[in-house]
């Protein structure tokens, strides 16, 4: 008698994709279709379909998602959990290994139906090795993308572009162009004075005592705030 499987799909559009039609290969429907065909090939009965749309695998662990949480305690008859790709579940290596062990301890086998044009499951040593390798590369790619995005934003801020409603301390909106920023002389002078005191060997707490009477735009004085000003890239 065929064993039962739960199919899971997730889609989280990138910001620039939100205005565009989703690629066919990324839709929830396409993921379900791929997994259903895989189940037919492996003689597995689909117990049900679960999906989370708009959920980031990097920001939200699987069991914290509305429908991903249902995979934590699947029905007793479910012996297989299937996703189209590994990153539909995880983007964190440690979390991925922990979750797969969690399912393994429950006697549940995890399958990936279309991982780079092939399929595999983690009930074999080869499958587990491939899973760990793909998790590591997936986490690296996500971290690398985040670093590139951060570098681009810092470059644009340094060139006066408005990147968010909260402007960095030391910058203000350009009176002649609200889409750009210029140096705020008052705040730049505060940053320079803080750095001067630090260079003289004063502790962060002592700098707070000396500068604390000067009002700040968006926060009060504290050692943590002084440290942020010292590291500011606005000067």
N, C-alpha and C positions, 0 to 999 in steps of 0.2 A: 504493500500500500504506500503511495507517495507521501513523503513527509511534507509538513506545512512550512511556509516561509512568509515572513513579513518583508515588504518592499518599502524602502525609504528613499525619498528624493528631497533635494534642497536647492533653492536658487536664490542667490543674493547678487543683484545687479551692481556693477560698479557705477560711481556717480555719472560718468559720461554716457553710460548705457541707459540711464533711466529715461532719457528722451527718445530712445531708439527702440525698435522692435527687437526682442530677444532673439539671439541666434537659435536656430532650430535645435542644435545639439545641446542647448542649455535649458530648454524648457522642462518643466515638471513632467509634461505629457511624454516628451521624448525619453526622459529617464525611465519613466514607468514602462514604456514600450520596450526599451532595451532589456530591462530587468525581467519583464514578462517572458520575452523570448528566451532569456537565459534559463528561467525556471522550466520552460517547456523542454529545453535541451537536456536539463539535469533531472527531468521527471519529478519536479517539485510542484506542489499545489500552493497557489498564492492564497494565503489566509486573509491578507488585506494590504492596502496601500496607505502609507503615511507620508506627509510632505510638510515642509516648512519653507515658506516663500518670504524673502526679505530678511532672512536670518544669516548673520555672518558666522562662519565656522571658526574664524579667528577670535571673534569677540565673545561668542556665546557657546559654551560647551554643549555637546549633544543633549545631555540629560536636562539642560536648562531651557531647551527650546520647547514650544508648545506641544508639538507632536513627537519630537525626538525623545522627550521625557517618557513617552509610552514604551520606548524600547528598553527601558531600565527593568521593567517587570512584564515582559510579554506573556501572553497566554501560555499555559503549560504545553499545549500541543504544538507550539511553534518551536522548531528545532533549527531554523535557518533565518538569518537576517541578510538582506541583499540591498546593495546600493550600486548605482552605475559606476561611480568612481570613489576612490578612497577619500578625496577631499570633500565629498558630500557629508561625510561623518566628521572628520577631524582636519585640523591644520597644525596640531601640536603633537610632537613625537611622544612625549611622556604620557599625555592624556590618551593618545591613541593606543599605546601599549597597555595601559591600565584598563581601558574599556574592553579591549579584545580579550584580555585575561579574565575580566569580569564575566563576559559572555561564555568563554570557554569553561569556566568553573560551573556554569549553569547547563553545560552540555549543548550550547548553541554554537553553530558554525557560521562565520561571517564570510560573505562572498562579494566580489566586485565584478560586475558583469561586463564592463567595457573600459578597462584600464589600459589606455594606449593601444587600443585595437585588439587586446587579448583579455581573457578573464582568468581569475584565480580565486582560491579560497584559502583561509588560514588554518585549515585542519592539517596541512602538511608543513614540514620544515621549510621547504622551498617557498611556500606561500607566505609564511611568517617572515622569512628573510626579505622577500620582495616587499612586503608590507612595511617593514622597518626602514628599508632603503627609500621607498617612495615617501614615507612620512618625513624623513629627514630632509629630502630634497624639497618637499612641499613647504616645510617650515622655513627653510633657507630662502626659497623664492619669495614667500610672504614677507619675511624680515627685510630682504634686499629691496623689495618694492617699497616698503615703508620708509627705508632710509633714503631712497631716491626721491620719494615724495617730499620728505622733510627737507632735503637739500634744496629742492626746487622752490619750496615755499620760503625758506630763509633767503634764497637769492632774490626772489621777487620782493620780499619785504625790504631787503637792503637797497633795492632799486626803487623803493617808494610805492609799490603797488599795495592796495588795501586787500588783505587776505582774509580778514575776519572783522566782526564788529568790535572786538576787543583789541585795541591797538597796543603794540609793545610799548613799555615804558621808555620814554625818550623820543617817541614819534607822535605826531598829531596830524589831523587831516589838513591837506593843502587848501587854504582859503579860496584858491583859484581853480581847484580841481578836486572835488570830493572823492574821486576814484584813486587818488594818490595821497601819499603821506610825505611830510617833511620833518626835519628835526625840530623838537621842542626844546628851545634853549634852556628853559628853566629846569626841565627834567634831565637834560644832558649834563648840566652843571652839577646836579645832585649826584648823578652817577660818577662823575669825575671826582667829586669831593670824597665820596665813599671809597673809591679806589685809592685816592691819595692817603687817606687815613689807614687803609689796610696795608699799603706799601710801607707805612711808617711803623708797622708792627702791632697796631691796635687789634684787639680781639673783636669779634663780631658783636658781642654784647656791649663792649665799650663804645663801638661806633653807634649802636642804637642809642646809648645814653647821650652821646654828643649830638646826633642828628634827629633825635626823636621829636623835637619841637617843630620840625618842618613837616607840613602836611603832604601826604602822598595822594596821588590820584585815585588809586583803586585798592589800596590796602594799607594797614597800619605798619609801624616799624616792628621788626623782630629780627633775630639773628638769621632766620631762614630768608627773610626778605632782603637783608643786606647781602647775603650770598648770591641771590638772584641778580641783584643790581651789579655786583662785581663781575658776574659772568655775562652781563648783557652784551649783545652784539650791536647795539644801537650806537655805540661810541667807538 
